[in-house]
Amino acid sequence: MSPTDLTAQLEGIVSATAPDAIPALLGALEQAEAKAWARLTIPPQPPKRETSEKLLTPAEALAAIGGAPTRSLKWLYACTRGKPFRRNLSRKVIRFEERGLRAWLAARAANR
């Protein structure tokens, strides 16, 4: 709908409104104006990440990818640093998204 069409509709609504209902109409227009300004000034929020993903401990992650004997926890920590599926919950607590870890490992194997 174009601004000209909206203006024409608003003028029609104002003309058809009874004088005693105009204060309520002005209040509704103020609310609509506030919502419009909010849409202009507040950036859209990025979609939330799915939180139902299973998080694995480092030992579980190593077992899930078949770590021993060629892979160790040290290898897992070093190779996954900065990856999006690795979650550093604190300085000493690290978790891995199972699906992301498996996809990363499959991509590594495909590149070899």
C-alpha positions in Angstrom: 0.0 0.0 0.0 1.4 3.4 -1.0 1.7 6.4 1.4 -0.9 8.2 -0.7 -3.4 5.4 -0.3 -2.8 5.3 3.5 -3.2 9.1 3.8 -6.5 8.9 1.9 -7.8 6.1 4.1 -6.7 8.0 7.3 -8.5 11.2 6.0 -11.6 9.1 5.4 -11.4 7.6 8.9 -11.0 11.0 10.5 -14.0 12.4 8.5 -16.2 9.5 9.5 -15.3 9.6 13.2 -17.7 11.2 15.6 -16.4 14.2 17.4 -16.6 12.5 20.8 -14.5 9.5 19.5 -11.7 11.7 18.1 -9.5 11.6 21.4 -9.5 7.8 21.2 -8.6 7.9 17.5 -5.7 10.3 18.3 -4.5 7.9 21.0 -4.6 5.0 18.5 -2.7 7.1 15.9 0.0 7.9 18.5 0.4 4.2 19.3 0.7 3.4 15.6 3.2 6.2 15.1 5.3 4.9 18.0 5.3 1.4 16.5 6.3 2.7 13.2 9.3 4.7 14.7 10.3 1.6 16.6 10.4 -0.4 13.4 12.6 2.2 11.8 15.1 2.6 14.7 15.3 -1.0 16.2 17.4 -3.3 14.0 15.8 -6.7 13.4 16.9 -9.5 15.7 18.9 -12.4 14.3 17.0 -15.7 14.4 17.7 -17.7 17.6 19.9 -20.7 17.2 18.2 -24.0 17.8 19.0 -25.1 21.4 17.8 -28.6 21.2 21.2 -29.7 19.8 22.9 -32.4 21.9 26.0 -31.0 23.6 28.8 -33.5 24.1 31.6 -33.4 26.7 35.1 -33.6 25.2 35.3 -37.3 26.2 31.9 -38.1 24.6 32.9 -36.1 21.5 36.1 -38.0 21.1 34.3 -41.3 21.5 31.6 -40.2 19.0 34.2 -39.5 16.3 36.2 -42.6 17.0 39.2 -40.8 18.6 41.6 -43.5 19.8 44.3 -44.2 18.9 45.0 -41.4 16.3 43.1 -38.6 18.0 43.4 -37.3 21.6 41.7 -34.7 23.7 44.7 -32.4 23.0 44.0 -32.8 19.2 40.3 -32.2 19.7 40.9 -29.0 21.6 43.5 -27.7 19.2 41.7 -28.5 15.9 38.3 -27.2 17.0 39.4 -23.9 18.5 37.2 -21.1 17.0 34.7 -23.5 15.3 31.0 -22.7 15.5 30.1 -26.1 17.0 32.5 -25.7 19.9 30.9 -24.1 22.9 33.3 -22.6 25.5 30.9 -22.4 28.5 33.8 -21.2 30.7 37.5 -21.3 30.8 37.6 -25.0 31.8 34.2 -26.2 30.4 33.9 -27.0 26.7 31.1 -28.7 24.9 30.6 -29.7 21.3 27.4 -29.8 19.2 27.3 -33.4 17.9 25.8 -32.6 14.5 28.3 -29.8 13.8 31.3 -31.9 15.0 30.3 -34.8 12.7 29.7 -32.4 9.7 33.1 -30.8 10.3 34.9 -34.1 10.5 33.1 -35.3 7.3 34.2 -32.2 5.5 37.8 -32.7 6.6 37.7 -36.3 5.4 36.3 -35.2 2.0 39.1 -32.6 1.5 41.8 -35.2 2.0 
